[in-house]
Amino acid sequence: MNSIPSLLEETACIEFLQHQQKRICAPNIKVTASMMMKKYAQVLPSHVLNSMLWEEKSKIIPISACTISEKLDVQVKTEQIIYVDSRHEAWKELFSQHLFPLLQSFHKRTNLPAFILWENIAVRINSFFRKALEKYPEHQQTIIQLAKELNQLDGSYFNCDTHPMKTYLVDPNSLGEHKIRRTCCYFHKLDKKKESLTHCLVCPLQSSNGCS
């Protein structure tokens, strides 16, 4: 198991990415970092977003509470979870204190553009909202309101000058739609001998704009 804080250190981060590069048959650690961020963003934000939707208080999950296995299972130490009344506090902790440091570490070690990593997170959040709406149509307005709240955050919540995901998030009034990516996550570069899916489901390479 790798603690997420350990991945903020150069040596540990590179060793983790090199190991995963072999496991997922990626051509380099740049592509690997993109896939790792997609995997982590598939799991971690949903814990917080679910608490915002369905619980009285919002979760703060410290980065120290999380580990990821060699097989990419993400585990959270529940005893370290904090519950707060302020959703704004939970938003800031999720992005600026948890996801941003990991994103920056991947960016620094691989030169993968930060905006690709931010869109990787946005794509997973879009999926979360779409599935929540499908599963709980009777709570449509609650789900839309949370999506609007996320869209309206300023850059300080992400440790950035501006909202780094704003153009990548689905419009809150169209949460059921699949939004085509603006950047490429490099999924198509993996050696997928046993998989039929050659590109991600929202790949811009399949659109008229394309990317490289």
C-alpha positions as CSV (number, residue, x, y, z in Angstrom):
1,M,0.0,0.0,0.0
2,N,1.1,3.5,-0.8
3,S,-0.1,6.4,1.4
4,I,-1.2,9.3,-0.7
5,P,1.1,11.7,1.1
6,S,4.1,9.5,0.1
7,L,3.2,10.2,-3.5
8,L,3.9,13.9,-2.9
9,E,7.6,12.9,-2.6
10,E,9.6,12.7,-5.8
11,T,11.2,9.3,-5.4
12,A,8.1,7.5,-4.1
13,C,5.9,9.1,-6.8
14,I,8.2,8.1,-9.7
15,E,8.6,4.6,-8.3
16,F,4.8,4.3,-8.0
17,L,4.2,5.5,-11.5
18,Q,6.9,3.3,-13.0
19,H,5.3,0.3,-11.3
20,Q,1.8,1.2,-12.5
21,Q,3.2,1.9,-16.0
22,K,4.1,-1.8,-16.3
23,R,0.8,-3.0,-14.8
24,I,-1.4,-1.0,-17.2
25,C,0.9,-1.3,-20.2
26,A,1.4,2.5,-20.6
27,P,4.2,3.8,-22.9
28,N,5.6,6.2,-20.2
29,I,4.9,7.6,-16.8
30,K,3.2,10.7,-18.3
31,V,0.4,8.6,-19.6
32,T,0.4,6.6,-16.4
33,A,0.0,9.7,-14.3
34,S,-3.1,10.7,-16.3
35,M,-4.6,7.2,-15.7
36,M,-3.8,7.3,-12.0
37,M,-5.5,10.7,-11.5
38,K,-8.6,9.4,-13.3
39,K,-8.6,6.4,-11.0
40,Y,-8.2,8.4,-7.8
41,A,-10.8,11.0,-9.0
42,Q,-13.2,8.2,-9.6
43,V,-13.1,7.2,-5.9
44,L,-12.2,10.1,-3.6
45,P,-14.5,12.9,-4.6
46,S,-17.6,10.7,-4.5
47,H,-17.1,10.2,-0.7
48,V,-17.4,13.9,-0.2
49,L,-20.1,14.6,-2.7
50,N,-22.3,11.9,-1.4
51,S,-22.1,13.4,2.1
52,M,-23.0,16.8,0.7
53,L,-26.1,15.3,-1.0
54,W,-27.4,12.9,1.6
55,E,-25.9,13.6,5.0
56,E,-26.5,16.4,7.4
57,K,-22.8,17.3,7.5
58,S,-20.1,17.2,4.8
59,K,-17.0,15.0,5.0
60,I,-13.5,16.3,5.1
61,I,-11.1,13.4,4.2
62,P,-7.5,14.4,5.0
63,I,-4.9,13.3,2.5
64,S,-3.2,11.4,5.3
65,A,-6.3,9.2,5.6
66,C,-5.9,7.7,2.1
67,T,-3.9,4.8,0.7
68,I,-3.8,3.2,-2.7
69,S,-2.7,-0.4,-3.3
70,E,-0.6,-1.8,-6.1
71,K,-3.9,-3.0,-7.7
72,L,-5.2,0.6,-7.4
73,D,-7.7,-0.1,-4.6
74,V,-8.2,3.2,-2.7
75,Q,-8.8,2.9,1.0
76,V,-9.9,5.6,3.5
77,K,-9.2,5.5,7.2
78,T,-12.6,6.3,8.5
79,E,-11.3,7.3,11.9
80,Q,-9.6,10.3,10.3
81,I,-12.7,11.6,8.5
82,I,-14.0,14.9,9.9
83,Y,-17.6,16.1,9.5
84,V,-18.3,19.9,9.1
85,D,-21.4,22.1,8.8
86,S,-19.8,24.2,6.1
87,R,-19.9,22.8,2.6
88,H,-17.5,25.6,1.5
89,E,-15.0,24.3,4.0
90,A,-15.4,20.8,2.6
91,W,-15.1,22.0,-1.0
92,K,-11.8,23.7,-0.2
93,E,-10.4,20.8,1.7
94,L,-11.3,18.4,-1.1
95,F,-9.6,20.4,-3.9
96,S,-6.9,22.6,-2.5
97,Q,-5.7,20.4,0.4
98,H,-6.2,16.9,-1.1
99,L,-6.5,16.7,-4.9
100,F,-4.3,19.7,-5.7
101,P,-1.1,18.4,-4.0
102,L,-1.4,15.0,-5.7
103,L,-2.1,16.7,-9.0
104,Q,0.9,18.9,-8.6
105,S,3.1,16.0,-7.8
106,F,2.1,14.1,-10.9
107,H,2.5,17.3,-13.0
108,K,6.0,18.0,-11.6
109,R,7.3,14.4,-12.0
110,T,6.0,13.9,-15.6
111,N,5.4,17.3,-17.2
112,L,1.8,16.2,-17.9
113,P,-0.1,19.5,-18.2
114,A,-2.1,20.4,-15.1
115,F,-5.1,21.2,-17.1
116,I,-5.3,17.6,-18.4
117,L,-5.2,16.4,-14.8
118,W,-7.9,18.9,-13.8
119,E,-10.1,17.7,-16.6
120,N,-9.6,14.1,-15.5
121,I,-11.1,15.1,-12.2
122,A,-13.9,17.0,-13.8
123,V,-14.8,14.0,-16.0
124,R,-15.2,11.8,-13.0
125,I,-17.3,14.5,-11.2
126,N,-19.5,14.8,-14.3
127,S,-20.0,11.0,-14.2
128,F,-20.9,11.2,-10.5
129,F,-23.6,13.8,-11.1
130,R,-25.0,12.0,-14.1
131,K,-25.3,8.7,-12.2
132,A,-26.8,10.4,-9.1
133,L,-29.5,12.0,-11.3
134,E,-30.2,8.6,-13.0
135,K,-30.4,6.8,-9.6
136,Y,-32.3,9.5,-7.7
137,P,-34.5,11.5,-10.2
138,E,-36.8,12.5,-7.4
139,H,-33.9,14.5,-5.9
140,Q,-33.1,16.3,-9.2
141,Q,-33.2,19.8,-7.8
142,T,-30.9,18.9,-4.9
143,I,-28.3,17.4,-7.2
144,I,-28.5,20.3,-9.7
145,Q,-28.1,22.8,-6.8
146,L,-24.9,21.0,-5.7
147,A,-23.5,21.0,-9.2
148,K,-24.3,24.8,-9.5
149,E,-22.5,25.3,-6.2
150,L,-19.4,23.6,-7.5
151,N,-19.5,25.6,-10.8
152,Q,-19.6,28.9,-8.8
153,L,-16.6,28.3,-6.6
154,D,-13.7,30.7,-7.2
155,G,-10.1,29.8,-7.8
156,S,-9.1,29.9,-4.1
157,Y,-11.0,26.7,-3.5
158,F,-8.5,24.9,-5.9
159,N,-5.4,26.8,-4.9
160,C,-5.5,28.4,-8.3
161,D,-6.2,31.9,-9.7
162,T,-9.4,30.8,-11.4
163,H,-11.7,27.7,-11.3
164,P,-9.5,25.2,-13.2
165,M,-12.4,22.9,-14.0
166,K,-15.2,25.4,-15.0
167,T,-15.0,24.8,-18.7
168,Y,-14.7,21.0,-18.2
169,L,-17.8,20.5,-16.1
170,V,-21.2,19.7,-17.5
171,D,-23.7,22.6,-17.3
172,P,-25.7,22.0,-14.1
173,N,-29.0,22.1,-16.1
174,S,-27.8,19.4,-18.4
175,L,-26.3,16.9,-15.9
176,G,-27.6,13.9,-17.9
177,E,-25.5,14.7,-20.9
178,H,-22.0,13.3,-21.8
179,K,-19.6,16.2,-22.3
180,I,-16.9,15.6,-24.8
181,R,-13.5,16.3,-23.4
182,R,-11.5,19.4,-24.4
183,T,-8.2,17.7,-23.7
184,C,-6.9,14.2,-24.3
185,C,-6.3,11.9,-21.3
186,Y,-4.1,9.5,-23.4
187,F,-6.2,6.4,-22.7
188,H,-5.9,5.4,-26.3
189,K,-2.1,5.1,-25.9
190,L,-2.4,2.1,-23.5
191,D,-1.7,-1.3,-24.9
192,K,-5.2,-2.8,-24.6
193,K,-4.8,-6.3,-25.9
194,K,-7.7,-7.7,-23.9
195,E,-10.1,-4.7,-24.1
196,S,-12.5,-3.7,-26.8
197,L,-12.6,-0.1,-25.7
198,T,-9.9,1.8,-27.6
199,H,-10.7,5.3,-26.5
200,C,-12.4,6.8,-23.4
201,L,-16.2,7.4,-23.7
202,V,-15.8,11.2,-24.0
203,C,-12.6,11.2,-26.1
204,P,-12.1,14.3,-28.2
205,L,-10.2,12.3,-30.8
206,Q,-13.6,10.9,-31.8
207,S,-14.9,14.4,-32.4
208,S,-14.3,16.8,-35.3
209,N,-11.9,18.9,-33.2
210,G,-9.5,16.1,-32.2
211,C,-6.3,16.5,-30.1
212,S,-2.8,15.1,-29.9
